[in-house]
Amino acid sequence: MQFFLDKIAAHPDDPVFAHFEVVPDHLPEALKDGIKAFPAGSLQFEIGIQSFNPEVQTLVSRKQNNEKAAENIRWLVEHSHAHMHVDLIAGLPGETVASFGTGFDQLYALKPHEIQFGILKRLRGTPIIRHTTEFAMVYDPFPPYTILANRDIDFTTMQRLVRFARYWDLVANSGRFANTLPVLLGDAPFANFMAFADWLYASTDATHRIALDRLAKMVALWLQTQGMSAVAAGALLESDYAGKQHKPKAATETVAPSRQAQHLHA
């Protein structure tokens, strides 16, 4: 980290973008001053939570102090300019939809910039295979060997989670719906977005190649089905990047990658 800070100091006009993986429950005090010194748009952290369920963590041999991990993420969000990219994985042995949803809501409350919603994949030679029989783990026989079902999540439900992950990337992680997203999620983020994802799929029969203008219109329509007036929904979308996509865009003030820049300007 000091190498990059020295480079920024020596060449402030030469853009730097550093990406590090961080152990969620281990953030030494000695690193915090350095982290705070990075300007906006120059530092990104990838943090693998995977699950907040202690029983699931034990099954996959993951030792993690959840309270400390939450404390560290909260500190990074509140006291640094680092862009937070935090991972959760659906389909782990022993993880039900309910427990995953609880962990999702817990992570969302910490306000990371992005929650990367992943679906479990069985890499050849990894220890996850030891749970195949007990938890009835069924994987796609072709790479990347994605989980299709297990003892706690049937195939149909797993496909709902896959669609949730895709739509979450389009709506939440894109940074294009920064003002609309909190309204869409309300006080039950996982349950509310799952309901939206189910409705969006039923309405479009698509998870890919959904144009931004169509997606924005669908989000506005969903809000109307939840009781918001068409005028209020339109105004809310208009306040977002998604609602301004056909208008000239101001020049960006950051050297960060475009996806991160959208979060910075939200």
Secondary structure as GFF3:
##gff-version 3
##sequence-region A 1 266
A	DSSP	alpha_helix	2	10	.	.	.	ID=ss1
A	DSSP	beta_strand	18	22	.	.	.	ID=ss2
A	DSSP	alpha_helix	29	37	.	.	.	ID=ss3
A	DSSP	beta_strand	43	50	.	.	.	ID=ss4
A	DSSP	alpha_helix	54	59	.	.	.	ID=ss5
A	DSSP	alpha_helix	66	79	.	.	.	ID=ss6
A	DSSP	beta_strand	83	90	.	.	.	ID=ss7
A	DSSP	alpha_helix	97	109	.	.	.	ID=ss8
A	DSSP	beta_strand	114	119	.	.	.	ID=ss9
A	DSSP	three_ten_helix	127	131	.	.	.	ID=ss10
A	DSSP	beta_strand	138	139	.	.	.	ID=ss11
A	DSSP	beta_strand	147	149	.	.	.	ID=ss12
A	DSSP	alpha_helix	155	168	.	.	.	ID=ss13
A	DSSP	pi_helix	169	173	.	.	.	ID=ss14
A	DSSP	alpha_helix	180	185	.	.	.	ID=ss15
A	DSSP	alpha_helix	189	204	.	.	.	ID=ss16
A	DSSP	alpha_helix	212	225	.	.	.	ID=ss17
A	DSSP	alpha_helix	230	238	.	.	.	ID=ss18
A	DSSP	three_ten_helix	241	244	.	.	.	ID=ss19
A	DSSP	alpha_helix	258	265	.	.	.	ID=ss20
###
